[in-house]
Amino acid sequence: MRAEQVTGPEAFHAEGPVWSARWGGLRWVDMLAGDILSLREDGGVDRRTVGEVAAALRPRQGGGAVIGVERGFALEDPDGTVRALEPLWSNPDVRMNEGGCDPDGRFYCGSMAYDQRPGAGSVYRLDPDGSVRVVLADVTISNGLEWSPDDTLAYYVDTPTGRVDVFDYDTDRGLTGRRPFARPDTGKPDGLTVDADGAVWVALYGGGAVHRYTPDGRLDEVVELPTPNVTACTLGGAGLDRLYITTSAENLDRAADPLAGSLFAVDVGVRGRPVREFAG
């Protein structure tokens, strides 16, 4: 299976695609530019700056979005106003990187050091009441986080481990029982999504592909891309059966790799699920 190009190289480091009918389709981030990108119906792209870094976003139940920014969180109100919450740290060497919402409407975002120093990151959880707690410490490059259709499992990537891990999940105990789920044989695991059958689609940075793993961890589908730095993916479109894939030009020569930073897509024949929303 091979993905087709949807946009030109609109981003330097595209990440975090999210499909939501609430905001009219697909949004993703140009992370290090601090911009949120939106795909228009005519195929064009709109861009909006929200900070120094735009790490991840999810829709809010009352409209707008919750956003991971350089040193914490921001809230977009239904009228488009963006207000940053209090920074979670002062160290300029660490930034947010990727996140997602749990089945109880809480938003998680994980951090990393700009120099990728081992163990410098943590995963933070923003609750609807505005409180924040660390749910996972000593991570290096915190990436994909998504839940199973029955809400009992959560899949997570700390990229330098070279694997996708799985946690047990419930409302009160949160993420427990971390264990390996899959170890791709090419590239580095990055962002991921979970389809309605419980299979995990993981983007492979440096691997030029997205892999689909069945709930028992077996590789059963490969989506190939014509550029190596594949960063994240999500299922969207009217039938939630179109896989949208972001890519990055980071550490690449754009003259030699002119498609890096483009958005790609492919119809995969399986459905996703409506994105989980932040309850705050």
KEGUMI-493469 format. One record per residue (C-alpha): x, y, z; residue in one letter. Coordinates in pm, whole numbers, padded with zeros to 5 digits, always signed. Layout:
<sites>
XYZA;...
</sites>
This chain:
<sites>
+00000+00000+00000M;+00138+00340-00094R;+00028+00681+00034A;-00047+00968-00204E;+00057+01329-00156Q;-00224+01560-00036V;-00037+01889+00011T;+00297+02034-00079G;+00577+02060+00178P;+00378+02302+00393E;+00566+02226+00716A;+00922+02184+00835F;+00830+01938+01111H;+00467+01831+01064A;+00316+01625+01347E;-00001+01530+01529G;-00279+01505+01268P;-00630+01503+01418V;-00962+01465+01237W;-01267+01621+01404S;-01605+01709+01261A;-01627+01970+01539R;-01364+02182+01363W;-01448+02080+01009G;-01192+01812+00925G;-00816+01776+00961L;-00576+01980+01171R;-00210+01913+01238W;+00092+02107+01361V;+00411+02253+01219D;+00561+02188+01558M;+00878+02395+01573L;+00714+02688+01394A;+00444+02701+01663G;+00170+02674+01400D;-00155+02482+01366I;-00243+02386+01007L;-00594+02315+00876S;-00683+02135+00553L;-00947+02320+00354R;-01207+02146+00138E;-01035+02283-00174D;-00706+02117-00068G;-00546+02438+00049G;-00390+02483+00391V;-00461+02751+00651D;-00197+02832+00913R;-00225+02990+01257R;+00053+03064+01506T;-00020+02972+01870V;+00326+02997+02032G;+00693+02912+01998E;+00600+02542+01976V;+00271+02374+01883A;+00321+02019+02005A;-00023+01856+01994A;-00392+01943+02000L;-00732+01790+02060R;-01085+01934+02037P;-01261+02056+02352R;-01612+01928+02423Q;-01747+02283+02440G;-01567+02397+02125G;-01215+02514+02052G;-00909+02305+02136A;-00658+02211+02401V;-00300+02257+02282I;+00039+02141+02403G;+00275+02440+02374V;+00646+02474+02448E;+00636+02455+02829R;+00283+02346+02907G;-00073+02385+02786F;-00299+02641+02617A;-00673+02653+02559L;-00842+02774+02243E;-01193+02904+02315D;-01482+02856+02071P;-01428+03210+01937D;-01067+03125+01846G;-00901+03309+02136T;-00594+03122+02263V;-00487+03162+02626R;-00178+02997+02766A;-00195+02831+03108L;+00084+02872+03362E;+00412+02720+03238P;+00497+02385+03396L;+00872+02447+03398W;+01123+02726+03335S;+01405+02525+03175N;+01439+02649+02813P;+01610+02325+02713D;+01289+02117+02739V;+00972+02136+02528R;+00644+01951+02484M;+00630+01699+02199N;+00314+01486+02156E;-00008+01390+02334G;-00370+01277+02332G;-00693+01251+02534C;-00796+00959+02753D;-01151+00812+02765P;-01231+01036+03064D;-01161+01362+02879G;-00817+01435+03026R;-00538+01562+02801F;-00184+01422+02814Y;+00129+01566+02659C;+00486+01439+02688G;+00805+01642+02687S;+01162+01603+02564M;+01491+01790+02574A;+01582+01982+02259Y;+01914+01792+02258D;+01726+01462+02318Q;+01907+01408+02649R;+01801+01069+02792P;+01541+01080+03068G;+01485+01458+03055A;+01115+01432+02964G;+00791+01353+03144S;+00429+01290+03047V;+00188+01544+03199Y;-00190+01514+03238R;-00417+01818+03227L;-00748+01749+03402D;-01073+01933+03319P;-01046+02131+03645D;-00713+02277+03530G;-00492+02070+03761S;-00180+01907+03616V;+00014+01602+03729R;+00308+01397+03605V;+00195+01049+03507V;+00523+00919+03361L;+00877+01042+03431A;+01225+00976+03292D;+01123+00957+02926V;+01342+01077+02641T;+01130+01152+02329I;+00767+01114+02432S;+00552+01033+02131N;+00230+00859+02025G;-00038+00797+02289L;-00378+00649+02209E;-00636+00420+02371W;-00799+00095+02262S;-01164+00092+02150P;-01276-00066+02479D;-01083+00196+02683D;-00885-00063+02880T;-00545-00023+02708L;-00323+00269+02609A;-00042+00251+02352Y;+00265+00472+02394Y;+00602+00540+02232V;+00923+00669+02387D;+01107+00674+02056T;+01464+00577+02162P;+01334+00249+02308T;+01263+00138+01951G;+00925-00007+02045R;+00556+00057+02104V;+00451-00014+02463D;+00106-00086+02605V;-00042+00006+02944F;-00353-00109+03125D;-00590+00181+03186Y;-00875+00268+03418D;-01010+00600+03541T;-00881+00582+03897D;-00543+00413+03856R;-00457+00567+03520G;-00172+00403+03326L;-00033+00086+03485T;+00141-00238+03387G;+00365-00102+03110R;+00496-00374+02878R;+00630-00408+02520P;+00371-00440+02243F;+00562-00423+01912A;+00914-00350+01789R;+00926-00229+01426P;+01216-00359+01219D;+01272-00031+01031T;+01293+00333+01133G;+01204+00471+01476K;+00849+00452+01614P;+00686+00795+01638D;+00318+00897+01644G;+00039+00639+01633L;-00335+00587+01609T;-00570+00298+01692V;-00850+00185+01458D;-01196+00051+01543A;-01065-00308+01530D;-00807-00230+01798G;-00511-00240+01560A;-00228+00010+01605V;-00090+00219+01317W;+00255+00358+01397V;+00457+00611+01196A;+00823+00519+01144L;+01059+00815+01151Y;+01348+00746+00917G;+01168+00438+00790G;+00947+00591+00519G;+00645+00390+00631A;+00349+00337+00861V;+00302-00012+01010H;-00028-00160+01127R;-00011-00409+01415Y;-00303-00631+01515T;-00410-00630+01883P;-00177-00927+01946D;+00121-00731+01813G;+00147-00892+01468R;+00246-00677+01169L;-00024-00711+00902D;-00004-00396+00684E;+00265-00158+00558V;+00196+00185+00407V;+00494+00316+00210E;+00580+00686+00167L;+00825+00855-00072P;+01002+01049+00206T;+01171+00895+00511P;+01075+01105+00815N;+00720+00984+00882V;+00600+01140+01206T;+00235+01061+01285A;-00098+00939+01147C;-00471+00948+01208T;-00786+00805+01052L;-01027+01062+00914G;-01250+01154+00625G;-01626+01110+00600A;-01602+00738+00671G;-01305+00763+00911L;-01129+00519+00678D;-00866+00746+00524R;-00524+00742+00689L;-00367+01089+00700Y;+00009+01092+00752I;+00246+01376+00843T;+00614+01399+00752T;+00916+01610+00847S;+01209+01778+00674A;+01412+01771+00995E;+01774+01665+00925N;+01700+01634+00551L;+01821+01825+00246D;+01497+01963+00102R;+01653+02002-00240A;+01724+01629-00244A;+01395+01537-00071D;+01137+01793-00192P;+00836+01603-00051L;+00955+01618+00310A;+00704+01811+00523G;+00409+01722+00300S;+00083+01565+00413L;-00004+01224+00266F;-00312+01000+00275A;-00435+00657+00172V;-00771+00476+00191D;-00708+00176+00415V;-01040-00009+00423G;-01075-00005+00802V;-01246+00257+01015R;-01110+00477+01287G;-01304+00615+01580R;-01417+00969+01659P;-01136+01154+01834V;-01158+01173+02213R;-01215+01530+02332E;-01090+01731+02627F;-01364+01785+02887A;-01223+02114+03019G;
</sites>
